[in-house]
Amino acid sequence: MTNAALLSVSASAHAAAIAVWYGSSGRATGSCGEGPKCVTVGAGYLAGHVATGGGTGERPWTEPYGDYCNYYRLAPLDQEIPDSLGGLTGFTAPMPYSGYQLGADTGSGCEASGDRWAEGLSGIEPSPDCADVANVCGMQHSVSFGEAPYYLPWYAPNAYFILTAVYEPAVFRYSGSNSDAWGYLCALLEDTSSGQRLEYCLNEWSTWGAPPDEVTAFFDPFTGRGFAGVQTNFDRATRFATEEPESHDTIAGPGAVGQAYTYSAAITRGDLASAVTAINARIEGANGDTCPTGQTCYSTDPGRYKLIGLENGQEMWGDATYLGGNESHLSAATVAPGIREAAERILNRDTRAQMPCRGLEVTALSKRDARRLTSALVARAARGRPNGPLGPTTVTGPAARIAVLAHDPRALIRCAQAA
């Protein structure tokens, strides 16, 4: 059997398993109607689907499964808006506008139509006026999976979780230099061993660009438990996520107004474990190297985390006066790759990023599967040098690293899990 045939057999015998939690298939392609859990909304939907609180609040995360316009530190969105909010959000809802928009007399408003959600924030708000990073104003499209479903993104040893959205910035205005804002795509997770929440956010754009990965941890009075946050980027160098090939990088500033950007990243088991390790180090560092009872340390087992919500929106603070944008094609899916897909992801990642694979825990594959994966990678790496021996002395670049890995199936599998 040739190496090419091995790839074919791998594809049929070890196809990827895909669990779609929301959206089409974890990719921002095609129309929303392609997916089994892709929610489209119509006129009047917003009237019963507005909530306050953000990631730390009780709503909408305890609400039934559904899509919500979620806002915080803004005047109540309780008015039908007869005029279009498109000048602020970049999205013009169908007419009559009042059927697809809710807002406040301060100028803030939310729109929802089809799979498109739009948010417009006005800084003309009551105290604390979005004063600083501790008092931010925000609005987002939130998806609540309710309390009953038990969605486990990392249900398989080699599974990775993909978040995807299309974001279009519209307006960011401010009156002074002390102004910041950002757009984000987040998964809200719950550690089922402790009930603590973990808000895992990717930076679509921000006034400060793409900073190093950060984690936060604090006690959440709303839930009476600990709360932790992860902020990472759509970037090939990040430690807490793995950027997908079709994704745009994190933008410094809102980018070109009127232009839509596709963002997509995978969170592997290793990415999640790295983030949790950093969170636990912060918790222990603030409590004498111990895990307190009020906010205990988080589980290092990715299989213990369930998905309770999604967030796609924006925040502003300081001297910001207006912020607007819109999102669509939100999707979340888990992929448990087969042998062929694992091999292709290794090659695509190495060729694109010019970086070695990161070592992760070993997936329990049979020796037969390990041999197939090794043979497939050797065949692909050898292209361009069909008549010469395969080794680091004759192959350069990403192919050389793959050739070296091919001599150690266990290292190769670890690489497949990280890719």
C-alpha positions as CSV (number, residue, x, y, z in Angstrom):
1,M,0.0,0.0,0.0
2,T,1.4,3.4,-1.0
3,N,1.6,6.4,1.3
4,A,-1.0,8.2,-0.8
5,A,-3.4,5.3,-0.2
6,L,-2.8,5.5,3.5
7,L,-4.1,9.0,3.5
8,S,-7.2,7.8,1.7
9,V,-7.8,5.0,4.2
10,S,-7.3,7.4,7.1
11,A,-9.9,9.7,5.7
12,S,-12.6,7.0,5.5
13,A,-11.8,5.1,8.7
14,H,-11.1,8.0,10.9
15,A,-13.3,10.9,9.9
16,A,-13.6,13.9,12.1
17,A,-16.5,14.0,14.5
18,I,-18.1,17.5,14.7
19,A,-20.4,18.7,17.4
20,V,-22.1,21.9,16.5
21,W,-23.2,23.8,19.6
22,Y,-24.4,26.9,17.8
23,G,-24.2,28.2,14.2
24,S,-23.3,26.4,11.0
25,S,-20.2,24.3,11.5
26,G,-17.6,26.4,13.3
27,R,-16.7,28.2,10.1
28,A,-18.0,31.6,8.9
29,T,-19.0,30.4,5.4
30,G,-22.3,30.1,3.7
31,S,-25.6,31.2,5.1
32,C,-26.9,30.8,8.6
33,G,-29.5,28.3,7.5
34,E,-26.9,25.6,6.8
35,G,-26.5,24.7,10.5
36,P,-28.8,22.6,12.8
37,K,-28.5,25.2,15.6
38,C,-28.2,28.4,13.7
39,V,-30.7,30.9,15.2
40,T,-32.3,33.6,13.0
41,V,-34.6,36.1,14.5
42,G,-37.4,38.2,13.1
43,A,-39.6,41.2,14.0
44,G,-40.5,41.6,17.6
45,Y,-37.9,39.1,18.9
46,L,-35.9,41.7,21.0
47,A,-38.9,42.6,23.1
48,G,-38.5,39.4,25.2
49,H,-34.8,38.9,24.8
50,V,-33.0,41.8,26.5
51,A,-30.9,41.2,29.7
52,T,-28.4,43.0,31.8
53,G,-25.4,41.8,33.7
54,G,-22.6,40.7,31.3
55,G,-20.5,37.6,32.0
56,T,-20.7,37.9,35.8
57,G,-24.4,38.4,36.1
58,E,-27.2,35.9,36.5
59,R,-29.0,36.9,33.2
60,P,-29.2,35.7,30.6
61,W,-27.2,32.6,31.6
62,T,-30.1,31.2,33.7
63,E,-32.6,32.0,31.0
64,P,-33.9,29.4,28.5
65,Y,-31.9,28.5,25.5
66,G,-31.9,31.6,23.2
67,D,-30.2,34.7,21.8
68,Y,-30.2,37.9,23.9
69,C,-29.1,41.5,23.7
70,N,-27.1,41.8,26.9
71,Y,-25.9,45.2,28.2
72,Y,-24.4,46.7,31.4
73,R,-23.9,50.2,32.9
74,L,-26.1,51.7,30.2
75,A,-29.6,53.2,30.4
76,P,-32.4,50.6,30.1
77,L,-33.1,49.4,26.5
78,D,-36.9,49.5,26.8
79,Q,-38.0,51.8,24.0
80,E,-38.9,50.9,20.4
81,I,-36.8,53.1,18.1
82,P,-38.6,54.3,15.0
83,D,-35.5,55.7,13.3
84,S,-32.6,53.6,12.0
85,L,-29.7,53.0,14.3
86,G,-27.6,52.2,11.2
87,G,-25.6,55.4,11.5
88,L,-24.2,54.2,14.8
89,T,-24.0,50.4,14.3
90,G,-23.3,50.1,10.6
91,F,-26.3,47.9,10.1
92,T,-29.7,49.0,8.8
93,A,-32.5,46.8,10.0
94,P,-35.5,46.0,7.9
95,M,-38.5,48.3,8.1
96,P,-40.3,49.1,10.2
97,Y,-37.2,49.7,12.3
98,S,-39.2,49.6,15.5
99,G,-39.7,45.8,15.0
100,Y,-36.0,45.1,15.1
101,Q,-34.6,47.7,17.4
102,L,-34.7,48.6,21.1
103,G,-33.0,51.5,22.7
104,A,-32.8,54.2,25.3
105,D,-33.4,57.9,25.2
106,T,-29.6,58.4,25.7
107,G,-28.9,57.1,22.2
108,S,-27.8,53.6,23.0
109,G,-29.6,50.8,21.1
110,C,-29.6,47.2,19.9
111,E,-30.6,45.6,16.6
112,A,-31.4,42.0,15.7
113,S,-32.5,40.6,12.3
114,G,-31.7,37.2,10.9
115,D,-28.3,36.2,12.3
116,R,-27.1,39.8,12.4
117,W,-26.8,41.6,15.7
118,A,-25.7,45.2,16.2
119,E,-24.9,47.3,19.2
120,G,-24.7,51.1,19.6
121,L,-23.3,52.6,22.8
122,S,-23.7,56.2,23.9
123,G,-21.4,57.7,26.5
124,I,-24.1,60.1,27.5
125,E,-25.1,57.8,30.4
126,P,-25.9,58.0,34.1
127,S,-23.2,57.5,36.7
128,P,-20.6,55.9,36.6
129,D,-20.5,57.1,33.0
130,C,-18.3,54.3,31.8
131,A,-15.5,56.1,33.8
132,D,-12.7,53.6,33.7
133,V,-11.6,50.0,33.2
134,A,-13.4,49.0,36.4
135,N,-16.6,50.6,35.3
136,V,-17.0,49.7,31.6
137,C,-20.1,50.1,29.5
138,G,-20.8,47.2,27.3
139,M,-23.4,45.6,24.9
140,Q,-23.2,42.2,23.3
141,H,-25.1,39.5,21.4
142,S,-25.3,36.7,24.1
143,V,-26.3,33.1,23.5
144,S,-27.6,31.3,26.6
145,F,-27.6,27.5,26.6
146,G,-29.8,27.5,29.7
147,E,-29.2,25.4,32.8
148,A,-30.4,22.1,31.5
149,P,-28.1,21.3,28.4
150,Y,-24.8,19.8,29.3
151,Y,-22.5,20.8,26.4
152,L,-18.9,19.6,26.9
153,P,-16.6,21.2,24.2
154,W,-13.6,19.0,25.1
155,Y,-15.5,15.8,25.4
156,A,-12.9,13.7,23.5
157,P,-9.1,13.5,24.3
158,N,-8.1,15.0,21.0
159,A,-11.0,17.5,20.7
160,Y,-10.6,21.2,20.0
161,F,-13.3,23.9,20.3
162,I,-13.7,26.5,17.5
163,L,-15.2,30.0,17.8
164,T,-16.0,32.0,14.7
165,A,-17.8,35.3,13.9
166,V,-17.8,38.0,11.3
167,Y,-17.5,41.5,12.9
168,E,-17.9,44.9,11.2
169,P,-16.8,48.0,13.1
170,A,-18.8,51.2,12.6
171,V,-18.1,54.1,15.0
172,F,-15.7,54.9,17.8
173,R,-15.7,58.5,19.0
174,Y,-14.1,60.0,22.1
175,S,-13.5,63.4,23.6
176,G,-10.1,62.9,25.3
177,S,-7.0,60.8,25.3
178,N,-8.3,58.7,28.3
179,S,-10.5,56.5,26.1
180,D,-10.4,52.8,25.3
181,A,-12.7,50.3,23.6
182,W,-12.6,46.8,22.2
183,G,-14.6,44.2,20.4
184,Y,-14.5,40.6,21.6
185,L,-15.7,37.0,21.0
186,C,-16.1,34.9,24.1
187,A,-17.1,31.5,25.4
188,L,-18.6,31.5,28.9
189,L,-17.6,28.2,30.5
190,E,-18.4,26.6,33.8
191,D,-16.0,24.4,35.8
192,T,-18.4,21.6,36.7
193,S,-16.3,20.4,39.6
194,S,-16.7,23.8,41.5
195,G,-19.5,25.7,39.7
196,Q,-17.1,28.6,39.0
197,R,-17.4,30.5,35.7
198,L,-14.6,31.1,33.2
199,E,-15.0,33.8,30.6
200,Y,-12.7,32.9,27.7
201,C,-12.3,36.0,25.4
202,L,-10.6,36.6,22.1
203,N,-9.7,40.2,21.1
204,E,-11.2,41.1,17.7
205,W,-10.0,44.7,17.8
206,S,-8.9,47.1,20.6
207,T,-7.5,50.5,21.0
208,W,-4.4,48.9,22.5
209,G,-3.8,46.3,19.8
210,A,-2.8,42.7,20.6
211,P,-1.2,42.6,24.0
212,P,0.3,39.5,25.7
213,D,-2.2,37.0,27.0
214,E,-3.8,37.9,30.3
215,V,-5.9,36.2,33.0
216,T,-7.9,37.7,35.9
217,A,-9.5,36.0,38.9
218,F,-11.9,37.4,41.5
219,F,-14.9,36.6,43.8
220,D,-18.2,37.1,42.0
221,P,-20.9,38.3,44.4
222,F,-23.7,37.5,41.9
223,T,-22.9,33.8,42.0
224,G,-21.2,33.5,45.4
225,R,-18.3,31.7,43.7
226,G,-15.1,32.5,42.0
227,F,-14.9,34.0,38.5
228,A,-12.0,34.0,36.1
229,G,-11.3,35.7,32.8
230,V,-9.0,34.9,29.9
231,Q,-8.1,37.5,27.3
232,T,-6.1,36.3,24.3
233,N,-5.9,37.4,20.6
234,F,-6.5,36.2,17.1
235,D,-2.7,35.8,16.6
236,R,-0.4,33.0,15.7
237,A,1.9,33.7,18.7
238,T,-0.8,33.5,21.4
239,R,-0.5,30.9,24.2
240,F,-4.2,30.4,24.9
241,A,-5.7,29.9,21.4
242,T,-4.8,28.6,18.0
243,E,-5.7,30.9,15.1
244,E,-7.6,29.3,12.2
245,P,-6.2,29.9,8.6
246,E,-9.3,31.9,7.5
247,S,-9.1,34.3,10.5
248,H,-8.1,38.0,10.4
249,D,-5.6,39.0,13.0
250,T,-6.5,41.2,16.0
251,I,-6.7,44.8,14.8
252,A,-5.3,47.8,16.6
253,G,-8.2,50.1,16.6
254,P,-11.6,49.3,15.1
255,G,-10.2,49.0,11.6
256,A,-11.8,50.2,8.4
257,V,-15.3,51.3,8.9
258,G,-17.8,49.5,6.8
259,Q,-15.4,46.5,6.3
260,A,-16.3,43.1,7.7
261,Y,-13.6,40.9,9.2
262,T,-13.8,37.1,9.8
263,Y,-12.4,35.9,13.0
264,S,-11.9,32.2,13.9
265,A,-9.8,30.4,16.4
266,A,-9.5,27.0,18.0
267,I,-9.1,26.4,21.7
268,T,-7.4,23.1,22.1
269,R,-7.2,21.1,25.4
270,G,-3.7,22.3,25.7
271,D,-4.7,26.0,25.2
272,L,-7.3,25.7,27.9
273,A,-4.9,23.9,30.3
274,S,-2.3,26.6,29.8
275,A,-4.9,29.3,30.6
276,V,-6.2,27.5,33.7
277,T,-2.6,27.0,35.0
278,A,-2.1,30.7,34.8
279,I,-5.4,31.4,36.5
280,N,-4.6,29.0,39.4
281,A,-1.1,30.6,39.8
282,R,-2.8,34.0,40.2
283,I,-5.3,32.6,42.7
284,E,-2.7,30.9,44.8
285,G,-0.3,33.8,44.5
286,A,-2.9,36.1,46.2
287,N,-3.7,33.6,48.9
288,G,-0.4,32.3,50.3
289,D,0.0,29.6,47.7
290,T,-3.3,28.0,48.6
291,C,-6.8,27.8,47.0
292,P,-9.3,29.5,49.2
293,T,-12.8,28.2,49.7
294,G,-14.6,31.3,48.4
295,Q,-12.7,31.2,45.1
296,T,-11.1,27.8,44.7
297,C,-8.6,26.8,42.0
298,Y,-10.0,25.7,38.7
299,S,-9.9,22.1,37.4
300,T,-7.0,21.3,35.1
301,D,-9.1,18.7,33.3
302,P,-10.6,20.2,30.1
303,G,-13.3,17.5,30.1
304,R,-14.9,19.1,33.2
305,Y,-15.8,22.4,31.5
306,K,-19.2,22.9,30.0
307,L,-20.3,25.6,27.6
308,I,-23.1,27.8,29.1
309,G,-23.0,30.8,26.8
310,L,-21.4,32.8,24.0
311,E,-20.7,36.5,23.8
312,N,-19.9,38.7,20.8
313,G,-19.9,42.5,21.4
314,Q,-18.0,45.5,22.5
315,E,-17.1,47.7,25.5
316,M,-15.9,51.2,26.1
317,W,-14.7,53.4,29.0
318,G,-13.0,56.7,29.8
319,D,-13.8,59.7,27.6
320,A,-15.5,57.6,24.9
321,T,-18.7,59.0,23.7
322,Y,-20.0,56.6,21.0
323,L,-19.2,53.0,20.0
324,G,-21.0,50.9,17.4
325,G,-20.6,47.8,15.3
326,N,-22.4,44.6,14.2
327,E,-21.7,40.9,14.1
328,S,-23.0,37.9,12.1
329,H,-22.2,34.2,11.4
330,L,-21.6,33.4,15.1
331,S,-20.7,29.8,15.5
332,A,-19.2,27.4,18.0
333,A,-18.3,23.8,17.3
334,T,-16.1,21.0,18.6
335,V,-14.0,18.9,16.3
336,A,-12.5,15.6,17.2
337,P,-10.2,15.0,14.3
338,G,-9.5,11.8,12.5
339,I,-6.0,10.7,11.4
340,R,-6.1,12.4,8.1
341,E,-7.4,15.7,9.4
342,A,-4.8,15.7,12.2
343,A,-2.0,15.2,9.6
344,E,-3.3,18.0,7.4
345,R,-3.6,20.4,10.4
346,I,0.0,19.7,11.4
347,L,1.3,20.5,7.9
348,N,-1.0,23.6,7.4
349,R,-0.1,25.0,10.8
350,D,3.7,24.5,10.4
351,T,3.7,25.8,6.8
352,R,1.6,28.9,7.7
353,A,3.2,29.9,11.0
354,Q,6.7,28.6,10.5
355,M,6.8,27.4,14.1
356,P,7.1,23.9,15.7
357,C,4.2,22.2,17.3
358,R,3.7,22.5,21.0
359,G,3.9,19.3,23.1
360,L,0.6,18.2,24.7
361,E,-0.7,15.1,26.4
362,V,-0.6,12.0,24.3
363,T,-3.8,10.9,22.6
364,A,-4.7,7.3,23.1
365,L,-4.2,6.0,19.5
366,S,-3.5,2.5,18.5
367,K,0.0,1.6,17.1
368,R,-1.7,1.0,13.7
369,D,-3.2,4.5,13.7
370,A,0.2,6.0,14.8
371,R,1.9,4.2,11.9
372,R,-0.7,5.6,9.4
373,L,-0.3,9.1,10.7
374,T,3.5,8.8,10.5
375,S,3.4,7.4,7.0
376,A,1.0,10.1,5.8
377,L,3.2,12.9,7.2
378,V,6.4,11.5,5.7
379,A,4.7,11.3,2.3
380,R,3.5,14.9,2.5
381,A,6.8,16.2,3.8
382,A,8.8,14.4,1.1
383,R,7.0,16.2,-1.7
384,G,9.5,18.1,-3.8
385,R,12.3,15.7,-3.0
386,P,10.8,12.4,-4.3
387,N,14.2,10.9,-5.2
388,G,16.2,11.8,-2.1
389,P,16.3,10.4,1.4
390,L,14.0,12.0,4.1
391,G,16.0,13.5,6.9
392,P,17.0,16.8,8.5
393,T,20.2,16.9,6.3
394,T,18.3,17.0,3.1
395,V,14.9,18.6,4.0
396,T,14.7,22.1,5.3
397,G,12.0,24.3,6.9
398,P,8.7,22.9,8.3
399,A,9.3,19.6,6.4
400,A,12.5,18.9,8.4
401,R,10.7,19.3,11.7
402,I,8.0,16.9,10.5
403,A,10.6,14.4,9.3
404,V,12.2,14.4,12.7
405,L,8.9,14.0,14.4
406,A,8.0,11.1,12.1
407,H,10.7,9.0,13.8
408,D,8.8,9.3,17.1
409,P,5.1,8.4,16.7
410,R,4.3,9.5,20.3
411,A,5.8,13.0,19.6
412,L,3.9,13.1,16.4
413,I,0.6,12.4,18.1
414,R,1.3,15.1,20.6
415,C,1.9,17.4,17.7
416,A,-1.3,16.4,16.1
417,Q,-3.2,17.3,19.2
418,A,-1.7,20.7,19.3
419,A,-2.3,21.5,15.6
